[in-house]
């Protein structure tokens, strides 16, 4: 993996030697999972946040707005911490024809109609849905506990902020975060859900066309950091220079997009296939995801010059760090129920982060192996809109040409790529 594992979600370390290291956000031998127990966790920082108020998406290009609320936590969230907030405001799904809907954990339920809820067998759960037993007085409540969920991703990623926060009690069961990515979904005993950048979904879906993108956990804003002392003042000055970047990754794709602004390609530079980080930068410039690139910038101090946008100040690229599952898991009623609840918890966590980014500092410093100061600067380059970005298919279609060239294959059509996207989970998770 690109960075080392750590021993506990709750470990908070000082600035340590970051082993930002081996190549991608996607492949490698699975390491020992980090098991995050459901508890009051970061109740001091997350417990008082209201889980239900809808806020406009602070995303930018390609995001949907506003983010639908996951339910109103009300006073329960403020007094009992994130675990209560996660349950107090979640509404059960509509109970058959015209029935009333009861909140799953005690939140106020709105009246869906005057008709009485039918029996569990009568209720229309929908494709892959879960039928719920009818309560007294025509109220339908799914009172079954949610199971622990296995999640595979880059354990040191800043992009996992909503997952880390959800694990403090917003998701009502244990979240086990293991090292890996989308490839782990297809391994024996693999995870139920996994995260990766869109570059790796394009790669893995060739062999596994049943891969599905269901939610955008984070939008990562990348940057190139170069040395002024190497004679670099503009993007055009990168010609002939050595640039450190992990090959075949989202950072590599970002580099090609930035070079194109100066009418350059990778043939005009020397690509150094490595993952830059805390150590001294031997190359003339570097690009990698956070917090690695922040370390490069900090180390170079006044010698650093950064490139991120085009001449008009527009974004050239953003990493779409998505949540994935398999089509088979989404068709299984019990697994789908778990996945929907997990996405619901990520929507709530994302909203809390947008409101107050400091809520994730206590749960990210350990996993990312960074100081709070570095983490604060890195989070300025991450967006947590809590949705599935609306331009995802456009991004995949454009990027597929590059990915196919890297993999030595023919690019797929837009219609073929459209099958990788499943927005039904988000729709279900966002329903009142």
C-alpha positions, 0 to 999 in steps of 0.5 A, spaced: 500 500 500 502 507 499 502 508 506 503 504 512 498 501 516 497 503 524 495 499 530 488 503 532 483 508 530 484 512 536 492 512 536 494 519 536 501 520 534 506 526 534 509 527 527 512 521 525 516 518 519 510 517 514 512 511 510 508 514 504 511 509 500 509 504 495 505 505 489 498 506 489 491 507 492 489 500 490 493 494 490 498 490 495 498 485 500 492 486 505 494 488 512 491 487 519 485 490 519 483 496 524 477 495 528 473 501 530 468 499 536 462 503 536 462 507 542 461 514 544 468 515 540 469 522 539 462 524 542 466 530 545 466 533 538 461 529 534 456 528 539 453 535 539 452 536 531 445 536 529 444 530 524 438 532 520 439 540 518 440 540 510 446 544 508 448 546 501 453 542 498 460 546 499 463 542 493 464 545 487 463 543 480 460 536 479 456 536 486 449 535 487 446 540 492 443 540 497 445 534 501 438 531 503 438 530 511 439 523 514 434 525 519 433 530 524 437 528 531 434 533 535 436 534 542 437 526 542 444 528 538 446 534 542 445 530 549 447 523 548 453 523 542 453 521 535 451 514 537 444 517 539 444 522 533 445 516 528 439 512 531 434 518 533 433 521 527 433 515 522 426 514 519 424 507 517 422 506 509 415 507 507 410 502 510 406 499 504 400 503 501 399 510 505 402 507 511 405 511 517 413 512 517 416 511 524 423 513 526 427 507 527 430 510 533 425 514 536 425 520 532 419 524 530 416 520 524 411 524 519 405 521 517 405 518 510 398 517 509 392 515 513 392 508 511 394 502 515 401 499 514 400 492 512 404 486 514 411 485 513 409 480 507 405 485 504 410 491 504 413 493 497 420 493 499 422 494 492 428 491 488 433 489 494 429 492 499 427 490 506 420 489 508 419 491 515 414 488 520 408 493 522 408 496 529 402 498 533 397 503 530 399 502 523 407 504 524 412 500 520 419 500 524 425 496 522 427 494 529 433 489 527 440 491 529 445 492 523 451 488 523 458 490 523 461 492 516 467 490 513 470 496 509 477 496 505 481 502 503 487 505 504 487 506 511 492 512 512 488 516 507 485 523 509 479 522 504 476 517 509 474 522 514 467 521 513 468 513 514 472 515 521 467 519 523 461 514 522 465 509 526 465 513 532 457 511 533 454 514 527 453 507 524 450 503 529 455 497 529 462 496 528 466 498 522 472 494 520 477 498 516 482 493 512 487 495 508 486 494 500 481 497 495 476 495 490 480 489 488 478 486 495 471 486 494 472 480 489 477 476 494 475 470 498 472 473 505 473 480 502 470 486 504 463 488 503 464 495 501 471 498 499 474 505 497 478 507 491 479 513 486 476 513 480 482 511 476 482 504 480 475 503 479 476 504 471 482 499 472 479 493 476 472 494 472 475 491 466 476 484 470 470 485 474 464 488 470 460 487 476 463 493 480 459 498 482 460 506 484 455 508 489 457 514 493 463 519 493 466 519 499 471 525 498 473 530 492 481 530 493 484 537 490 491 535 487 497 540 486 504 539 483 509 542 488 516 544 484 523 547 486 524 554 484 531 552 485 530 548 479 528 554 475 521 552 475 517 558 475 511 556 470 508 549 468 512 550 461 518 550 466 517 543 467 519 541 460 526 536 461 525 536 469 524 530 473 517 529 477 516 524 482 509 521 482 506 514 483 505 511 476 498 509 474 494 513 479 490 518 480 496 523 481 499 520 475 492 522 471 492 529 474 500 530 472 498 529 465 492 534 465 496 539 468 502 538 463 497 539 457 495 546 459 503 547 457 502 543 451 507 538 454 506 530 455 509 525 459 514 524 453 517 532 455 519 530 462 522 524 466 517 521 470 520 518 477 515 512 479 515 513 487 510 516 492 513 522 495 512 524 502 516 526 508 523 525 506 527 530 502 525 531 494 530 528 490 526 530 483 525 537 481 517 536 482 512 532 485 505 530 485 501 526 490 495 525 494 494 528 501 498 529 506 504 526 502 504 533 498 503 537 504 510 534 507 513 536 500 511 543 500 513 544 508 520 541 507 521 545 501 519 551 505 520 558 501 523 554 495 516 551 493 512 553 488 505 550 487 501 549 481 493 546 481 489 550 477 488 553 469 490 560 467 483 562 469 483 559 476 479 553 474 480 546 477 483 542 472 482 535 476 479 533 482 480 526 485 473 522 486 474 518 491 468 513 491 465 508 495 464 501 491 460 494 492 458 489 487 452 488 484 451 481 487 451 485 494 446 490 492 441 485 490 442 481 496 436 484 501 440 483 507 447 486 505 443 492 501 440 494 508 447 494 511 450 498 505 444 503 505 445 504 512 452 505 512 451 510 506 446 514 510 451 514 516 456 517 511 451 522 509 451 524 516 458 524 517 460 528 511 455 534 513 458 534 520 465 535 517 462 541 512 459 544 518 466 543 523 472 540 520 475 539 527 470 534 528 475 529 525 481 531 527 481 526 533 480 520 529 484 522 523 491 524 526 492 517 528 490 513 522 494 518 517 500 518 522 500 526 521 500 532 526 494 536 527 497 542 524 499 538 517 492 535 517 489 542 518 492 544 512 491 537 508 484 538 509 483 544 505 484 540 499 479 535 500 471 536 499 466 532 503 459 533 499 456 527 502 453 525 495 454 521 488 457 527 484 453 528 478 458 529 473 461 522 475 460 519 468 463 525 464 469 524 468 469 516 467 468 517 460 474 522 459 479 518 463 477 512 460 482 514 454 488 515 459 486 509 463 486 504 457 492 507 454 496 505 461 493 498 461 494 497 454 487 496 451 481 499 448 477 504 451 470 502 453 464 506 451 460 511 455 454 506 455 459 501 458 461 505 463 454 508 465 453 501 468 458 501 473 454 507 476 448 505 481 445 511 484 439 507 487 443 506 494 444 514 495 437 515 493 434 510 498 439 512 504 437 519 502 429 518 503 426 521 509 
